[in-house]
Amino acid sequence: MKSTVLLEVCANSITSALAAQDGGAARVELCENLYEGGTTPSYGEILQARKLLHIKLYVLIRPRGGDFLYTDLEFEVMLADVRHCIEAGCDGIVIGMLNADGTVDKPRCAELVNLAKQWRVGVTFHRAFDMCADMYQALEDIIELGCERILTSGGKSTAMEGVNTIAHLVEKAAGRIQIMPGSGVAEKNVSDLVKFTGVTEVHSSARVRVKSKMSYKNTHIMMGSDYTDEYSIDVTDTERVKGILKMANS
């Protein structure tokens, strides 16, 4: 009998998280700053999400954008954020740290994993995995750490580009850890992705662009360096969540 494919939604706000829940997602990865690949959301956002979600809530532990080589000070921030997530009652955390040579930073990752496991909090290893020098060695290291799953695009910009590697990772994992494809996963490709790789979980933001309701607009200023429109935001769409789930299980 075919296994049901679950959807984890990368939610950039409490609004997106609720849309994910309404669409049938099994789990939310709560974060912010998706234009930087995601960073840790505010404590207030985490508390509201825990209050309003009945599906599983995982929180991204990433203090900044850029690479995954962290200073001692940044690691202290990550430890504090994990403790906040435990206190808030989150179901899991999403982590990833590397050494300068592209290997998994096993000692510091282990510290976060062990802290989470003391409180029965799950752990996903995020797409820092895709930046490893040897993904197959990293796979073994992450299994040894005790993580539940790896979020990966197969070392490419999108999961469909890395689909062959993802299939090989599923084979190598042999049920010891979940391999969850993410990046560019959408209604148009998720069915092929699932059939080719045999995965039982997929990851998507399922976003749409929503226009601002501001009536007055100052079009002569930009508040950030990477945005083209100050008067629109990206949010998860309930119907897109439903559509991706439907196609994943078709």
LUMTORPA-352275 format. One record per residue (C-alpha): residue number from 1; chain; x, y, z. Coordinates in Angstrom, 3 decimals, always signed. Layout:
BEGIN
ATOM     i   ch          u          v          w
ATOM   NUM    A          X          Y          Z
...
END
This chain:
BEGIN
ATOM     i   ch          u          v          w
ATOM     1    A     +0.000     +0.000     +0.000
ATOM     2    A     +1.344     +3.420     -0.960
ATOM     3    A     +2.394     +5.621     +1.955
ATOM     4    A     +0.690     +8.987     +2.347
ATOM     5    A     +3.071    +11.808     +1.436
ATOM     6    A     +3.192    +14.497     +4.134
ATOM     7    A     +3.813    +18.177     +3.496
ATOM     8    A     +5.920    +20.414     +5.705
ATOM     9    A     +5.354    +24.094     +4.981
ATOM    10    A     +8.120    +26.631     +5.385
ATOM    11    A     +6.056    +29.414     +6.963
ATOM    12    A     +7.482    +32.932     +7.128
ATOM    13    A     +4.865    +34.230     +9.597
ATOM    14    A     +2.024    +33.189    +11.865
ATOM    15    A     -0.335    +34.059     +8.990
ATOM    16    A     +1.498    +31.629     +6.717
ATOM    17    A     +1.569    +28.984     +9.442
ATOM    18    A     -2.205    +29.131     +9.871
ATOM    19    A     -2.709    +28.951     +6.108
ATOM    20    A     -0.501    +25.843     +6.074
ATOM    21    A     -2.582    +24.263     +8.812
ATOM    22    A     -5.847    +25.090     +7.038
ATOM    23    A     -4.499    +23.518     +3.842
ATOM    24    A     -3.690    +20.206     +5.480
ATOM    25    A     +0.053    +20.469     +6.140
ATOM    26    A     +1.377    +17.996     +8.687
ATOM    27    A     +4.050    +20.296    +10.030
ATOM    28    A     +5.253    +23.885     +9.908
ATOM    29    A     +8.850    +25.046     +9.814
ATOM    30    A     +8.519    +28.549    +11.219
ATOM    31    A    +11.115    +31.074    +10.114
ATOM    32    A    +11.505    +34.586     +8.757
ATOM    33    A    +13.631    +36.350     +6.132
ATOM    34    A    +13.095    +33.807     +3.376
ATOM    35    A    +15.023    +36.069     +1.010
ATOM    36    A    +18.094    +35.152     +3.057
ATOM    37    A    +17.210    +31.463     +3.072
ATOM    38    A    +15.434    +31.790     +6.418
ATOM    39    A    +16.435    +32.898     +9.913
ATOM    40    A    +15.059    +32.325    +13.419
ATOM    41    A    +11.674    +33.978    +13.998
ATOM    42    A    +10.922    +36.216    +16.961
ATOM    43    A     +9.960    +34.733    +20.297
ATOM    44    A     +6.561    +36.398    +20.023
ATOM    45    A     +5.970    +34.742    +16.647
ATOM    46    A     +6.911    +31.369    +18.117
ATOM    47    A     +4.579    +31.801    +21.097
ATOM    48    A     +1.631    +32.803    +18.904
ATOM    49    A     +2.265    +29.914    +16.546
ATOM    50    A     +2.339    +27.431    +19.417
ATOM    51    A     -0.865    +28.893    +20.802
ATOM    52    A     -2.778    +28.656    +17.505
ATOM    53    A     -1.377    +25.567    +15.770
ATOM    54    A     -2.509    +22.036    +16.483
ATOM    55    A     -0.165    +20.562    +13.852
ATOM    56    A     +3.531    +20.055    +14.570
ATOM    57    A     +5.622    +23.198    +14.972
ATOM    58    A     +9.339    +23.152    +14.171
ATOM    59    A    +11.418    +26.324    +14.404
ATOM    60    A    +14.446    +27.243    +12.329
ATOM    61    A    +17.538    +27.897    +14.445
ATOM    62    A    +19.673    +30.142    +12.248
ATOM    63    A    +20.923    +33.475    +13.624
ATOM    64    A    +21.790    +35.032    +10.256
ATOM    65    A    +21.889    +34.506     +6.524
ATOM    66    A    +25.037    +33.550     +4.658
ATOM    67    A    +27.166    +30.497     +5.331
ATOM    68    A    +26.799    +27.918     +8.105
ATOM    69    A    +30.164    +28.481     +9.794
ATOM    70    A    +29.280    +30.113    +13.100
ATOM    71    A    +31.294    +31.961    +15.719
ATOM    72    A    +31.201    +31.015    +19.385
ATOM    73    A    +28.986    +34.044    +20.039
ATOM    74    A    +26.534    +33.007    +17.318
ATOM    75    A    +26.438    +29.510    +18.765
ATOM    76    A    +25.471    +30.932    +22.169
ATOM    77    A    +22.577    +32.712    +20.447
ATOM    78    A    +21.518    +29.406    +18.879
ATOM    79    A    +21.621    +27.628    +22.250
ATOM    80    A    +19.435    +30.364    +23.748
ATOM    81    A    +16.969    +30.076    +20.851
ATOM    82    A    +16.728    +26.301    +21.314
ATOM    83    A    +15.974    +26.820    +24.995
ATOM    84    A    +13.247    +29.327    +24.080
ATOM    85    A    +11.706    +26.806    +21.687
ATOM    86    A    +11.716    +24.123    +24.377
ATOM    87    A    +10.083    +26.495    +26.874
ATOM    88    A     +7.462    +27.508    +24.289
ATOM    89    A     +6.465    +23.879    +23.754
ATOM    90    A     +7.637    +23.492    +20.163
ATOM    91    A     +7.663    +20.016    +18.668
ATOM    92    A    +11.046    +20.377    +17.011
ATOM    93    A    +13.940    +22.509    +15.872
ATOM    94    A    +15.705    +22.799    +12.526
ATOM    95    A    +19.490    +23.126    +12.675
ATOM    96    A    +22.682    +22.901    +10.648
ATOM    97    A    +26.302    +23.883    +11.320
ATOM    98    A    +29.383    +23.215     +9.217
ATOM    99    A    +33.131    +23.386     +9.623
ATOM   100    A    +35.243    +25.509     +7.293
ATOM   101    A    +36.157    +22.437     +5.221
ATOM   102    A    +32.513    +21.666     +4.416
ATOM   103    A    +32.070    +18.857     +6.943
ATOM   104    A    +29.302    +18.719     +9.547
ATOM   105    A    +30.218    +20.460    +12.809
ATOM   106    A    +29.422    +17.351    +14.812
ATOM   107    A    +30.373    +18.531    +18.339
ATOM   108    A    +28.247    +21.670    +18.271
ATOM   109    A    +25.379    +20.062    +16.355
ATOM   110    A    +25.421    +17.268    +18.950
ATOM   111    A    +25.091    +19.828    +21.726
ATOM   112    A    +21.909    +21.218    +20.146
ATOM   113    A    +20.508    +17.765    +19.351
ATOM   114    A    +21.159    +16.474    +22.861
ATOM   115    A    +19.572    +19.554    +24.420
ATOM   116    A    +16.466    +19.060    +22.275
ATOM   117    A    +16.238    +15.332    +22.926
ATOM   118    A    +16.346    +15.845    +26.697
ATOM   119    A    +12.929    +17.445    +26.292
ATOM   120    A    +11.661    +15.094    +23.561
ATOM   121    A    +11.973    +17.797    +20.948
ATOM   122    A    +12.624    +16.564    +17.408
ATOM   123    A    +15.465    +17.734    +15.157
ATOM   124    A    +15.660    +18.288    +11.407
ATOM   125    A    +19.000    +19.029     +9.719
ATOM   126    A    +18.388    +21.800     +7.174
ATOM   127    A    +19.917    +22.658     +3.806
ATOM   128    A    +23.329    +23.360     +5.272
ATOM   129    A    +23.530    +19.730     +4.201
ATOM   130    A    +23.508    +20.873     +0.560
ATOM   131    A    +26.648    +22.926     +1.199
ATOM   132    A    +28.674    +19.960     +2.461
ATOM   133    A    +31.796    +18.855     +0.579
ATOM   134    A    +30.679    +15.203     +0.727
ATOM   135    A    +26.937    +14.749     +1.153
ATOM   136    A    +27.165    +10.987     +1.624
ATOM   137    A    +29.608    +11.333     +4.519
ATOM   138    A    +27.425    +14.118     +5.885
ATOM   139    A    +24.450    +11.758     +5.691
ATOM   140    A    +26.236     +9.269     +7.950
ATOM   141    A    +27.319    +12.012    +10.347
ATOM   142    A    +23.778    +13.362    +10.651
ATOM   143    A    +22.358     +9.883    +11.232
ATOM   144    A    +24.946     +9.418    +13.982
ATOM   145    A    +23.864    +12.713    +15.545
ATOM   146    A    +20.335    +11.362    +15.886
ATOM   147    A    +18.423    +13.784    +13.649
ATOM   148    A    +15.014    +12.680    +12.365
ATOM   149    A    +15.303    +13.988     +8.838
ATOM   150    A    +17.393    +15.932     +6.364
ATOM   151    A    +15.940    +18.758     +4.297
ATOM   152    A    +17.755    +18.791     +0.974
ATOM   153    A    +17.651    +19.917     -2.629
ATOM   154    A    +20.288    +17.342     -3.548
ATOM   155    A    +23.089    +19.888     -3.534
ATOM   156    A    +21.448    +21.981     -6.262
ATOM   157    A    +19.401    +25.191     -6.227
ATOM   158    A    +16.118    +23.280     -6.536
ATOM   159    A    +14.993    +19.783     -5.615
ATOM   160    A    +14.136    +18.943     -9.210
ATOM   161    A    +17.680    +19.817    -10.296
ATOM   162    A    +19.021    +17.574     -7.533
ATOM   163    A    +16.457    +14.797     -7.975
ATOM   164    A    +19.010    +12.098     -8.881
ATOM   165    A    +21.075    +12.812     -5.782
ATOM   166    A    +17.948    +12.861     -3.625
ATOM   167    A    +16.994     +9.413     -4.933
ATOM   168    A    +20.491     +8.133     -4.129
ATOM   169    A    +20.305     +9.638     -0.635
ATOM   170    A    +16.999     +7.865     +0.011
ATOM   171    A    +18.660     +4.620     -1.065
ATOM   172    A    +21.735     +5.195     +1.109
ATOM   173    A    +19.631     +6.233     +4.105
ATOM   174    A    +17.792     +2.891     +3.909
ATOM   175    A    +15.116     +4.003     +6.354
ATOM   176    A    +17.588     +5.196     +8.994
ATOM   177    A    +16.543     +8.832     +8.517
ATOM   178    A    +13.906    +10.679     +6.497
ATOM   179    A    +15.080    +12.475     +3.363
ATOM   180    A    +12.776    +15.440     +2.695
ATOM   181    A    +13.125    +17.324     -0.610
ATOM   182    A    +12.732    +21.086     -0.519
ATOM   183    A    +13.323    +24.171     -2.707
ATOM   184    A    +11.141    +24.830     -5.688
ATOM   185    A     +8.653    +22.109     -4.767
ATOM   186    A     +5.305    +23.012     -6.338
ATOM   187    A     +2.102    +21.593     -7.779
ATOM   188    A     +3.660    +21.137    -11.203
ATOM   189    A     +6.588    +18.956    -10.103
ATOM   190    A     +5.843    +17.322     -6.747
ATOM   191    A     +4.203    +14.215     -8.234
ATOM   192    A     +7.245    +13.447    -10.402
ATOM   193    A     +9.579    +14.212     -7.503
ATOM   194    A     +7.798    +11.760     -5.213
ATOM   195    A     +7.557     +9.006     -7.812
ATOM   196    A    +11.214     +9.269     -8.813
ATOM   197    A    +12.691     +9.436     -5.304
ATOM   198    A    +10.229     +7.456     -3.189
ATOM   199    A    +10.157    +10.114     -0.456
ATOM   200    A     +7.237    +10.283     +1.964
ATOM   201    A     +7.702    +13.909     +3.061
ATOM   202    A     +8.121    +17.080     +0.994
ATOM   203    A     +8.815    +20.693     +1.931
ATOM   204    A     +7.412    +23.828     +0.290
ATOM   205    A     +6.590    +27.427     +1.176
ATOM   206    A     +3.496    +27.355     -1.097
ATOM   207    A     +3.663    +31.137     -1.319
ATOM   208    A     +1.733    +33.763     -3.225
ATOM   209    A     +2.374    +37.493     -3.482
ATOM   210    A     -0.184    +39.630     -1.638
ATOM   211    A     -0.567    +43.342     -2.312
ATOM   212    A     -0.604    +45.862     +0.521
ATOM   213    A     -3.885    +47.490     +1.573
ATOM   214    A     -2.154    +50.859     +2.054
ATOM   215    A     -3.981    +53.641     +0.233
ATOM   216    A     -1.033    +56.051     +0.473
ATOM   217    A     +2.209    +54.810     -1.055
ATOM   218    A     +5.576    +56.553     -1.079
ATOM   219    A     +7.124    +55.177     -4.258
ATOM   220    A    +10.386    +57.137     -3.852
ATOM   221    A    +11.923    +55.006     -1.122
ATOM   222    A    +13.053    +51.450     -0.487
ATOM   223    A    +13.324    +50.210     +3.091
ATOM   224    A    +15.492    +47.208     +2.225
ATOM   225    A    +18.210    +46.517     -0.318
ATOM   226    A    +16.835    +43.278     -1.782
ATOM   227    A    +13.166    +43.995     -2.301
ATOM   228    A    +11.572    +45.386     -5.436
ATOM   229    A     +8.167    +46.184     -3.941
ATOM   230    A     +7.648    +47.622     -0.473
ATOM   231    A     +3.909    +47.254     -0.875
ATOM   232    A     +3.567    +43.506     -1.193
ATOM   233    A     +4.458    +40.468     +0.894
ATOM   234    A     +4.764    +36.741     +0.286
ATOM   235    A     +2.497    +34.483     +2.332
ATOM   236    A     +1.609    +30.800     +2.263
ATOM   237    A     -1.612    +30.139     +0.380
ATOM   238    A     -4.088    +27.555     +1.692
ATOM   239    A     -5.194    +26.504     -1.791
ATOM   240    A     -1.597    +25.999     -2.902
ATOM   241    A     -0.983    +23.803     +0.142
ATOM   242    A     -4.029    +21.720     -0.794
ATOM   243    A     -2.869    +21.531     -4.412
ATOM   244    A     +0.639    +20.376     -3.565
ATOM   245    A     -0.713    +17.715     -1.204
ATOM   246    A     -3.161    +16.492     -3.818
ATOM   247    A     -0.474    +16.186     -6.483
ATOM   248    A     +2.027    +14.610     -4.072
ATOM   249    A     -0.471    +11.839     -3.385
ATOM   250    A     -1.793    +11.435     -6.913
END
